[in-house]
Structure formats: C-alpha cells, structure tokens
Amino acid sequence: MHIRPFTTADTDAVVGLWEQAGITRPWNDPRADVRRKQTTQPEMFFVADDGGDVAGVVMAGYDGHRGWIHYLAVADAHRSTGLGRTLVEHAESALAALGCPKVQLQVRPDNRNVVRFYEHLGYEPYEAISMGKRLVVD
C-alpha cells in the first residue's frame, strides 16, 4: 500500500469511502467537493492505494495561517490497521513542508470514536464556535 495524489479516476471510490464512513451530508455534493479540491491545492488530496484499490483518503489544505484536514476515511477492511494514522501523518507532513504551524480539523460532537482517534494522535479540543455561510448551493 502506498499513499499517492488523488486522480480523477479515483472519484467514485473516494465518494464511496466517504459514504461508507458516514461523513457525507445531503446538503454537500461530495463530487462537487472533489472538483473544487482539484482547483485548489490539488496536491494536498491523497489516497491510500492498495494494489489499485482506494483503501483510504484524506484532504488537506493550508491558507497561510492554519492547516486543515478534511474528509479522512478508511475502507472498512482497512480499519484498525494504522492506515488512518498514516494518512493523517502524511497530510501533516505535507502541511509542514508548506510551513504550516498548526493543523485544525472538525469532528461532529456525536462522533465519539473519531474524537478518540484524533485525541490518540495528539489533537486536542479547543473552545470555539464553528460558523459557516453557504455561498453556493449544491
């Protein structure tokens, strides 16, 4: 297994992983998110390739102030193997190479297993209100 940049041919597998992991939402078109990422720091979109099959995926980005990790997902068959950690560490390394001083991410509060996963990797919750505004309706 190796981590490589996302290619357009990975789209169906990546969206399938996101759906399998339960991280898609009806108001977000995951295919539109894939297309958008291909226009902004596409080199920060990674897949774990297991002999031609996409076993995991992570999106990262750096805005010059903070790095972000989004859309981490690992196929059911590869969970509890360390692949999630490997993908996060790969994204962190890529962000660090850009000079990124801090990485942030968001987890829904009811997703306790994922919160514990990130805590195990050294991430800590911090007090903030997450706000958003839709500019494009998918």
N, C-alpha and C positions, 0 to 999 in steps of 0.2 A: 504494500500500500504506500502511496506517496501523495503528498499534497501538491497541487498544481493550480494555476489560474483557471477560473471558470471559462468555459467556451459556450457559445450559443447552443451547441449540440447538447449541453448539459441541462438545458432549461426544464424539460419535462421531468427528469429525475430529481432536480433540485426542488421544483414546486411540489413534487410528490413527497419528498422528505419533509418539507415544511408542513404539508397537510398531515402526514403521518405523525409528526411531532406535536400537532395541535397548535401551531403558532400563527397560522393564517387567520384572518378575520374577514367577515363578509364585506366590510367597507374598504378593505385594501385588496387590490388586484395584485397577486404575487407576480404575475407575468409583467405587469407594468413596473413593479419594483425591480425586476430583473433588467428590463430595458433601461430604466433610469440609472441603475448602477453601472451599466455598460457605457454611460456617457460621463460619469463622474468617478474618478479613481477606479477604473475597472480592474486595475492591477491589485486591488485590495479585496477582491472577491475570489475566494478559494474553495476548492472541492478536494475531498479525500478520494482518490481514485484507487479502487480495489480491482485491478485487472480489467478496467474498462467500465466498471460499475461505480456509480457515485455512492459512497458509503457515508459521507458527511459533507457539510457545507458551513461556511461562515462568511459573513460580510463585515468589512471594517472600513473605517474612514477617519480622516484627520482634517479638521477645519482650521488648523493653525493654532488652536487654543487647547482643544481636548480631542482625544481619540474616542471612537465609539465602536462597539461591537454589536452587530445585529444578526438576527436570523441564523443563529447557531442551531444546527440539527444534525443528529446522527441516526442512521438507519437502525431499526430495532435489533437486527442481527449483530450490530457492532457496538451496542451499548454496554457499558461496564467493562470496556476493553482499554480505556485510556484515550480513545480517539477524540472524544470531546475536549479533553485537556490538551491533546496535541494540536487540535485546530485552534483553540484559544491561544496557546503559546505561539503558534505560527503567526496569528493575527497580531499579537502583542509585539513580536519581533519585527514584523513589517512596519508597524506603527513606530516603534522605537527607532528604526532606521530612517524614518522621516523626521526625527527629532521630537516626537510626541512625548510630553512629560507625564501625562495621566490618561488612563483609559476609563471610560464610563460605559455603562450599559443599563438597560431597563428590563426588569422582570415583573410580570404581574404578581401582585402580593399573594394570590391564592396558589401560585405555582411553587409550593414549598420545596419540592425536590430539586428544582432548578436553582432556587435561592441557596440551598445547602451545597449544591455543586459549585456555584461560584464562590461561596464562602470558603470552601475547601481549597480553592485556587488563590485565596488571599484577597478576594474582593470583600468590601465592607459596605453595608448600607449607610446612607447619609440622608440627613433630613433635607428634603426639597419637595416642592410641588412641581409635578410634571405637567406642563401645559402644552397645548397644541392648537393649531388652527388649520383647517383644510383649505388649501389653495387650489387644488384640482380634485374634482370628484371622480373617482374611478367607476 
